């Protein structure tokens, strides 16, 4: 890890690095970059930064668009996807004239969220463990114009029951891919290449395996990491998996629901709070080993969950995964081991430093910096206002809620089933995000407006299934 400019400069010279790549995240969660010759990597860069047009990536209006990038030297890694030796740094965005942190920079928002947690003596650190689910495909094609709307996904592992095909006979049935082994798991070596490249770049990997989806669904999981490191790692994992796939003639999608009738891809967030190296969520005498602090955090996260989903599940496709009646986490309660719950307490995590819970609704169309900040602020609100999840009707419910009568099941609060509903919840409930000025009214307003535009763009277009269903009326 590089901590000072002198260390970074020495590393560049020792490794004959020719280019320096500066990567930064836009408001919606996509990376952009600008590349410098290593000869231009000078000490003044750490103060002056590198200028760019903030309006072109949605961070600013055209009227005041000048911004600068300042590299975070601790994030440096040799980029294996560049033909010429290149070191990459993740960057913070600053105002060009004042050189102060830009209020709508997603990475800065994450820093402010964690700083607020420390300032209010809630905890001095937090650990986060996102789970990365994605599909590996051979190709994708799509077309949308006045007279055509179609897409086609092709995958080596796709279940071929609906058409004749030749194969090696080692196939995976629909929903039958969980922990499949080779030769059925045809993506093992590819996932290993992804994990090795990530570890070489400083992102630790806990494990990888085939997921439930038969059409090439995979999972990579990291150990629990510090708040900012975990958010940075989301961007790193997406970058590395996609590039490794392309180099091997494949393509990767983190789309929550690319296949009808097959498992969706989520990005569950395991989370913990620590103070003085003690896990604040652990109580050896409590039910599920969860402390009162943990329960208050859960109460806040579930109370604000409908609004939080506007950031953790910010695409219309997100809600094709969140469908009632399946394992999808659409029910606003917490449980030990129940995967249909919004919050699950892993039964296997029983040691004092391991006790935690996971928030299961999120998916990888989110901006991780905003999604994690929204979750943390909701949990903090629960702690500060002592929101009891049981009193609020959030459980714990450790039984199969789908075996309940419809009347009893109706007593469980549900999560939004559409992006429009999540945005409506955010509009009504966002004061917890404004705590310590972490989020701003302007950002929330911009987010709602942009996402409503996306909804309208999709609503106006005829759907292929509509044509099939109604054409002969």
C-alpha positions as semicolon CSV with decimal commas, in nm:
position;residue;x (nm);y (nm);z (nm)
1;X;0,000;0,000;0,000
2;X;0,125;0,347;-0,092
3;X;0,066;0,626;0,157
4;X;0,276;0,921;0,044
5;X;0,365;1,079;-0,287
6;X;0,730;0,990;-0,230
7;X;0,637;0,622;-0,191
8;X;0,417;0,633;-0,502
9;X;0,682;0,810;-0,707
10;X;0,946;0,561;-0,601
11;X;0,716;0,268;-0,688
12;X;0,651;0,413;-1,035
13;X;1,023;0,447;-1,103
14;X;1,119;0,105;-0,961
15;X;0,852;-0,071;-1,172
16;X;0,913;0,134;-1,488
17;X;0,551;0,250;-1,491
18;X;0,480;0,464;-1,797
19;X;0,120;0,574;-1,736
20;X;-0,086;0,684;-1,437
21;X;-0,461;0,620;-1,461
22;X;-0,704;0,820;-1,246
23;X;-1,040;0,651;-1,192
24;X;-1,346;0,820;-1,043
25;X;-1,712;0,736;-0,987
26;X;-2,006;0,930;-1,127
27;X;-2,329;0,979;-0,937
28;X;-2,487;0,666;-1,083
29;X;-2,204;0,427;-0,992
30;X;-2,001;0,399;-1,313
31;X;-1,627;0,450;-1,334
32;X;-1,461;0,707;-1,562
33;X;-1,091;0,773;-1,603
34;X;-0,820;1,000;-1,737
35;X;-0,465;0,881;-1,802
36;X;-0,144;1,077;-1,748
37;X;0,210;1,009;-1,856
38;X;0,413;0,912;-1,550
39;X;0,634;1,213;-1,625
40;X;0,338;1,432;-1,526
41;X;0,293;1,256;-1,192
42;X;0,445;1,527;-0,975
43;X;0,400;1,635;-0,614
44;X;0,188;1,936;-0,704
45;X;-0,072;1,696;-0,846
46;X;-0,173;1,609;-0,490
47;X;-0,279;1,971;-0,436
48;X;-0,369;2,101;-0,782
49;X;-0,536;1,784;-0,906
50;X;-0,629;1,705;-1,265
51;X;-0,914;1,906;-1,413
52;X;-1,220;1,754;-1,580
53;X;-1,571;1,849;-1,689
54;X;-1,810;1,748;-1,412
55;X;-2,121;1,813;-1,620
56;X;-2,025;1,546;-1,873
57;X;-2,055;1,273;-1,609
58;X;-2,364;1,406;-1,431
59;X;-2,190;1,554;-1,127
60;X;-2,250;1,921;-1,210
61;X;-2,448;2,157;-1,429
62;X;-2,294;2,306;-1,742
63;X;-2,288;2,650;-1,576
64;X;-2,029;2,548;-1,316
65;X;-1,871;2,230;-1,441
66;X;-1,499;2,256;-1,364
67;X;-1,374;2,000;-1,112
68;X;-1,045;1,833;-1,023
69;X;-0,939;1,479;-0,938
70;X;-0,709;1,406;-0,644
71;X;-0,574;1,047;-0,635
72;X;-0,606;0,845;-0,317
73;X;-0,256;0,695;-0,316
74;X;-0,357;0,413;-0,081
75;X;-0,573;0,265;-0,359
76;X;-0,290;0,226;-0,612
77;X;-0,259;-0,096;-0,812
78;X;-0,084;-0,207;-1,129
79;X;-0,360;-0,232;-1,388
80;X;-0,330;-0,572;-1,560
81;X;-0,558;-0,473;-1,848
82;X;-0,326;-0,209;-1,995
83;X;-0,075;-0,305;-2,264
84;X;0,167;-0,041;-2,138
85;X;0,269;-0,055;-1,771
86;X;0,006;0,151;-1,586
87;X;-0,070;0,223;-1,223
88;X;-0,429;0,310;-1,133
89;X;-0,553;0,524;-0,845
90;X;-0,910;0,578;-0,728
91;X;-0,981;0,948;-0,691
92;X;-1,181;1,199;-0,493
93;X;-1,341;1,492;-0,674
94;X;-1,292;1,850;-0,555
95;X;-1,419;2,191;-0,653
96;X;-1,177;2,337;-0,909
97;X;-1,152;2,685;-0,760
98;X;-1,163;2,622;-0,385
99;X;-1,013;2,270;-0,378
100;X;-1,270;2,167;-0,119
101;X;-1,442;1,829;-0,136
102;X;-1,735;1,821;-0,378
103;X;-2,060;1,765;-0,184
104;X;-2,202;1,524;-0,443
105;X;-1,890;1,315;-0,489
106;X;-2,011;0,962;-0,399
107;X;-1,679;0,866;-0,244
108;X;-1,680;1,181;-0,030
109;X;-2,034;1,105;0,084
110;X;-1,916;0,764;0,204
111;X;-1,627;0,926;0,391
112;X;-1,867;1,173;0,553
113;X;-2,109;0,897;0,655
114;X;-1,837;0,707;0,839
115;X;-1,697;1,028;0,991
116;X;-2,045;1,108;1,123
117;X;-2,062;0,767;1,288
118;X;-1,732;0,831;1,464
119;X;-1,815;1,191;1,557
120;X;-2,135;1,081;1,731
121;X;-1,947;0,808;1,923
122;X;-2,170;0,538;1,778
123;X;-1,868;0,334;1,672
124;X;-1,510;0,398;1,570
125;X;-1,516;0,161;1,272
126;X;-1,748;-0,055;1,068
127;X;-1,691;-0,368;0,861
128;X;-1,883;-0,453;0,545
129;X;-1,896;-0,763;0,329
130;X;-2,076;-0,733;-0,004
131;X;-2,155;-1,057;-0,190
132;X;-2,101;-1,033;-0,565
133;X;-2,342;-1,233;-0,782
134;X;-2,320;-1,208;-1,160
135;X;-2,379;-1,402;-1,481
136;X;-2,102;-1,498;-1,722
137;X;-2,231;-1,498;-2,081
138;X;-2,086;-1,571;-2,422
139;X;-2,260;-1,279;-2,589
140;X;-2,539;-1,028;-2,563
141;X;-2,732;-0,847;-2,832
142;X;-3,017;-0,600;-2,805
143;X;-3,210;-0,369;-3,033
144;X;-3,458;-0,094;-2,956
145;X;-3,600;0,123;-3,232
146;X;-3,939;0,226;-3,365
147;X;-4,033;-0,119;-3,499
148;X;-3,806;-0,355;-3,304
149;X;-3,752;-0,435;-2,938
150;X;-3,549;-0,743;-2,858
151;X;-3,255;-0,887;-2,670
152;X;-3,071;-1,217;-2,680
153;X;-2,839;-1,364;-2,417
154;X;-2,615;-1,657;-2,504
155;X;-2,429;-1,856;-2,238
156;X;-2,227;-2,176;-2,248
157;X;-2,409;-2,307;-1,941
158;X;-2,759;-2,197;-2,036
159;X;-3,026;-2,461;-1,983
160;X;-3,113;-2,593;-2,330
161;X;-3,434;-2,776;-2,243
162;X;-3,634;-2,549;-2,471
163;X;-3,434;-2,631;-2,784
164;X;-3,224;-2,906;-2,943
165;X;-2,853;-2,872;-2,882
166;X;-2,532;-3,069;-2,863
167;X;-2,344;-3,072;-2,533
168;X;-2,102;-3,279;-2,328
169;X;-2,391;-3,406;-2,118
170;X;-2,271;-3,228;-1,803
171;X;-2,546;-2,968;-1,782
172;X;-2,704;-2,771;-1,499
173;X;-3,084;-2,770;-1,463
174;X;-3,272;-2,446;-1,403
175;X;-3,213;-2,329;-1,043
176;X;-2,968;-2,620;-1,003
177;X;-2,629;-2,449;-1,012
178;X;-2,562;-2,389;-0,643
179;X;-2,204;-2,502;-0,572
180;X;-2,199;-2,712;-0,889
181;X;-1,865;-2,879;-0,955
182;X;-1,676;-2,922;-1,282
183;X;-1,733;-3,042;-1,548
184;X;-2,083;-2,904;-1,484
185;X;-1,924;-2,585;-1,350
186;X;-1,754;-2,465;-1,665
187;X;-1,653;-2,129;-1,519
188;X;-1,433;-2,243;-1,231
189;X;-1,103;-2,148;-1,396
190;X;-1,239;-1,813;-1,513
191;X;-1,352;-1,722;-1,160
192;X;-1,011;-1,825;-1,026
193;X;-0,841;-1,592;-1,275
194;X;-1,071;-1,312;-1,154
195;X;-0,989;-1,378;-0,791
196;X;-0,613;-1,398;-0,846
197;X;-0,617;-1,068;-1,035
198;X;-0,821;-0,905;-0,758
199;X;-0,586;-1,027;-0,488
200;X;-0,285;-0,905;-0,686
201;X;-0,453;-0,561;-0,695
202;X;-0,511;-0,556;-0,319
203;X;-0,870;-0,681;-0,296
204;X;-0,881;-0,987;-0,066
205;X;-1,106;-1,276;-0,170
206;X;-1,283;-1,505;0,075
207;X;-1,406;-1,760;-0,178
208;X;-1,581;-1,809;-0,510
209;X;-1,837;-2,063;-0,631
210;X;-2,109;-2,133;-0,883
211;X;-2,441;-1,979;-0,784
212;X;-2,796;-2,113;-0,828
213;X;-2,854;-1,985;-1,182
214;X;-2,797;-2,246;-1,452
215;X;-2,694;-1,995;-1,718
216;X;-2,353;-1,918;-1,571
217;X;-2,436;-1,746;-1,242
218;X;-2,130;-1,700;-1,021
219;X;-2,045;-1,553;-0,683
220;X;-1,728;-1,399;-0,546
221;X;-1,715;-1,289;-0,184
222;X;-1,457;-1,083;0,002
223;X;-1,391;-1,094;0,376
224;X;-1,546;-0,813;0,576
225;X;-1,361;-0,489;0,497
226;X;-1,353;-0,135;0,628
227;X;-1,634;0,090;0,507
228;X;-1,450;0,281;0,231
229;X;-1,239;-0,020;0,132
230;X;-1,554;-0,228;0,087
231;X;-1,716;0,038;-0,133
232;X;-1,398;0,074;-0,339
233;X;-1,387;-0,305;-0,372
234;X;-1,732;-0,311;-0,531
235;X;-1,597;-0,094;-0,811
236;X;-1,282;-0,304;-0,834
237;X;-1,471;-0,635;-0,853
238;X;-1,695;-0,511;-1,132
239;X;-1,396;-0,376;-1,325
240;X;-1,187;-0,691;-1,288
241;X;-1,460;-0,947;-1,355
242;X;-1,574;-0,767;-1,669
243;X;-1,224;-0,724;-1,809
244;X;-1,111;-1,079;-1,730
245;X;-1,428;-1,210;-1,896
246;X;-1,369;-1,007;-2,213
247;X;-1,008;-1,124;-2,233
248;X;-1,140;-1,481;-2,227
249;X;-1,410;-1,437;-2,489
250;X;-1,693;-1,393;-2,237
251;X;-1,893;-1,105;-2,094
252;X;-2,024;-1,040;-1,742
253;X;-2,348;-0,877;-1,631
254;X;-2,444;-0,774;-1,278
255;X;-2,800;-0,706;-1,396
256;X;-3,036;-0,817;-1,115
257;X;-3,269;-1,013;-1,344
258;X;-3,127;-1,091;-1,688
259;X;-3,319;-1,420;-1,732
260;X;-3,692;-1,483;-1,696
261;X;-3,751;-1,792;-1,484
262;X;-3,395;-1,813;-1,353
263;X;-3,236;-1,681;-1,032
264;X;-3,166;-1,312;-0,999
265;X;-2,837;-1,159;-0,885
266;X;-2,824;-0,960;-0,565
267;X;-2,548;-0,794;-0,366
268;X;-2,619;-0,865;-0,001
269;X;-2,432;-0,646;0,248
270;X;-2,301;-0,806;0,568
271;X;-2,228;-0,538;0,827
272;X;-2,085;-0,482;1,174
273;X;-1,995;-0,192;1,404
274;X;-1,688;-0,189;1,630
275;X;-1,564;0,027;1,916
276;X;-1,223;-0,029;2,070
277;X;-1,200;-0,348;1,860
278;X;-1,515;-0,488;2,025
279;X;-1,805;-0,601;1,807
280;X;-2,098;-0,382;1,915
281;X;-2,348;-0,624;1,761
282;X;-2,257;-0,917;1,990
283;X;-2,427;-1,011;2,316
284;X;-2,366;-1,369;2,439
285;X;-2,686;-1,371;2,644
286;X;-2,922;-1,234;2,380
287;X;-3,148;-1,407;2,130
288;X;-2,959;-1,463;1,803
289;X;-2,657;-1,323;1,998
290;X;-2,760;-0,974;1,883
291;X;-2,696;-0,686;2,121
292;X;-2,942;-0,405;2,186
293;X;-2,726;-0,183;1,966
294;X;-2,762;-0,433;1,683
295;X;-3,139;-0,445;1,731
296;X;-3,169;-0,066;1,725
297;X;-2,956;-0,059;1,409
298;X;-3,185;-0,321;1,252
299;X;-3,489;-0,119;1,361
300;X;-3,358;0,191;1,186
301;X;-3,255;0,007;0,871
302;X;-3,593;-0,166;0,837
303;X;-3,795;0,145;0,923
304;X;-3,619;0,341;0,650
305;X;-3,576;0,044;0,414
306;X;-3,835;0,161;0,157
307;X;-3,640;0,486;0,111
308;X;-3,302;0,311;0,131
309;X;-3,404;0,090;-0,162
310;X;-3,408;0,397;-0,387
311;X;-3,027;0,385;-0,356
312;X;-2,962;0,014;-0,304
313;X;-3,200;-0,099;-0,583
314;X;-3,202;0,197;-0,822
315;X;-3,301;0,033;-1,152
316;X;-3,636;-0,082;-1,287
317;X;-3,475;-0,424;-1,339
318;X;-3,404;-0,440;-0,964
319;X;-3,772;-0,506;-0,898
320;X;-3,795;-0,794;-1,144
321;X;-3,574;-0,975;-0,893
322;X;-3,772;-0,863;-0,588
323;X;-4,083;-1,074;-0,651
324;X;-4,310;-1,203;-0,370
325;X;-4,343;-1,579;-0,320
326;X;-3,980;-1,677;-0,375
327;X;-3,655;-1,644;-0,178
328;X;-3,635;-1,281;-0,287
329;X;-3,612;-1,051;0,019
330;X;-3,934;-0,853;-0,021
331;X;-4,055;-0,879;0,339
332;X;-3,959;-0,608;0,586
333;X;-3,852;-0,820;0,882
334;X;-3,540;-0,982;1,025
335;X;-3,480;-1,348;1,086
336;X;-3,222;-1,609;1,171
337;X;-3,163;-1,804;0,853
338;X;-3,482;-1,703;0,667
339;X;-3,368;-1,593;0,323
340;X;-3,697;-1,424;0,235
341;X;-3,633;-1,169;0,512
342;X;-3,487;-0,828;0,433
343;X;-3,232;-0,885;0,711
344;X;-3,089;-1,230;0,778
345;X;-2,878;-1,321;1,080
346;X;-2,635;-1,595;0,970
347;X;-2,663;-1,896;1,201
348;X;-2,302;-1,992;1,142
349;X;-2,158;-1,660;1,268
350;X;-2,155;-1,720;1,645
351;X;-1,811;-1,608;1,764
352;X;-1,788;-1,268;1,936
353;X;-1,609;-1,101;1,646
354;X;-1,820;-1,272;1,378
355;X;-2,179;-1,202;1,485
356;X;-2,345;-0,985;1,223
357;X;-2,639;-0,961;0,987
358;X;-2,687;-0,903;0,618
359;X;-2,920;-0,667;0,436
360;X;-3,038;-0,878;0,142
361;X;-3,238;-0,655;-0,098
362;X;-2,950;-0,461;-0,266
363;X;-2,813;-0,538;-0,609
364;X;-2,511;-0,425;-0,809
365;X;-2,690;-0,161;-1,016
366;X;-2,639;0,059;-0,709
367;X;-2,367;0,314;-0,654
368;X;-2,193;0,138;-0,362
369;X;-2,083;0,462;-0,194
370;X;-2,440;0,594;-0,182
371;X;-2,602;0,258;-0,109
372;X;-2,372;0,181;0,184
373;X;-2,400;0,534;0,321
374;X;-2,780;0,515;0,311
375;X;-2,775;0,183;0,500
376;X;-2,531;0,313;0,761
377;X;-2,727;0,634;0,819
378;X;-3,053;0,438;0,855
379;X;-2,889;0,209;1,111
380;X;-2,738;0,505;1,295
381;X;-3,081;0,668;1,308
382;X;-3,213;0,351;1,469
383;X;-2,940;0,361;1,735
384;X;-2,976;0,733;1,808
385;X;-3,356;0,710;1,835
386;X;-3,366;0,360;1,987
387;X;-3,597;0,214;1,725
388;X;-3,704;-0,129;1,852
389;X;-3,759;-0,361;1,555
390;X;-3,998;-0,589;1,745
391;X;-4,213;-0,299;1,858
392;X;-4,222;-0,179;1,497
393;X;-4,347;-0,519;1,379
394;X;-4,021;-0,627;1,214
395;X;-3,982;-0,963;1,391
396;X;-3,777;-1,164;1,441
397;X;-3,979;-1,419;1,241
398;X;-3,778;-1,739;1,220
399;X;-4,048;-1,956;1,064
400;X;-4,154;-1,999;0,703
401;X;-4,376;-1,695;0,650
402;X;-4,509;-1,842;0,325
403;X;-4,676;-2,117;0,530
404;X;-4,876;-1,854;0,719
405;X;-5,237;-1,777;0,633
406;X;-5,283;-1,486;0,392
407;X;-5,433;-1,282;0,676
408;X;-5,132;-1,337;0,902
409;X;-4,883;-1,280;0,623
410;X;-5,054;-0,950;0,543
411;X;-4,942;-0,818;0,883
412;X;-4,579;-0,816;0,764
413;X;-4,472;-0,487;0,613
414;X;-4,341;-0,524;0,259
415;X;-4,065;-0,350;0,070
416;X;-4,134;-0,145;-0,244
417;X;-4,209;-0,362;-0,545
418;X;-4,114;-0,096;-0,800
419;X;-3,856;0,177;-0,842
420;X;-4,139;0,428;-0,851
421;X;-4,255;0,317;-0,506
422;X;-3,901;0,336;-0,368
423;X;-3,856;0,689;-0,503
424;X;-4,188;0,789;-0,348
425;X;-4,068;0,653;-0,014
426;X;-3,740;0,844;-0,049
427;X;-3,928;1,165;-0,123
428;X;-4,131;1,125;0,196
429;X;-3,856;0,987;0,420
430;X;-3,504;1,123;0,377
431;X;-3,429;1,333;0,685
432;X;-3,211;1,051;0,818
433;X;-2,989;1,094;0,510
434;X;-2,942;1,464;0,585
435;X;-2,788;1,388;0,925
436;X;-2,459;1,579;0,963
437;X;-2,510;1,698;0,602
438;X;-2,392;1,364;0,463
439;X;-2,647;1,373;0,180
440;X;-2,794;1,698;0,053
441;X;-3,144;1,792;-0,052
442;X;-3,001;1,877;-0,394
443;X;-2,851;1,532;-0,445
444;X;-3,171;1,357;-0,334
445;X;-3,378;1,578;-0,562
446;X;-3,143;1,517;-0,855
447;X;-3,152;1,142;-0,789
448;X;-3,532;1,125;-0,780
449;X;-3,566;1,337;-1,093
450;X;-3,315;1,132;-1,293
451;X;-3,462;0,799;-1,186
452;X;-3,817;0,913;-1,263
453;X;-3,695;1,003;-1,611
454;X;-3,560;0,648;-1,650
455;X;-3,896;0,507;-1,543
456;X;-4,076;0,723;-1,799
457;X;-3,834;0,624;-2,078
458;X;-3,911;0,257;-2,015
459;X;-4,284;0,309;-1,960
460;X;-4,326;0,477;-2,300
461;X;-4,182;0,183;-2,494
462;X;-4,395;-0,114;-2,599
463;X;-4,274;-0,438;-2,441
464;X;-4,213;-0,748;-2,658
465;X;-4,442;-0,957;-2,437
466;X;-4,717;-0,697;-2,477
467;X;-4,702;-0,747;-2,854
468;X;-4,729;-1,124;-2,813
469;X;-5,011;-1,102;-2,560
470;X;-5,231;-0,834;-2,717
471;X;-5,146;-0,818;-3,088
472;X;-5,457;-1,008;-3,208
473;X;-5,714;-0,806;-3,015
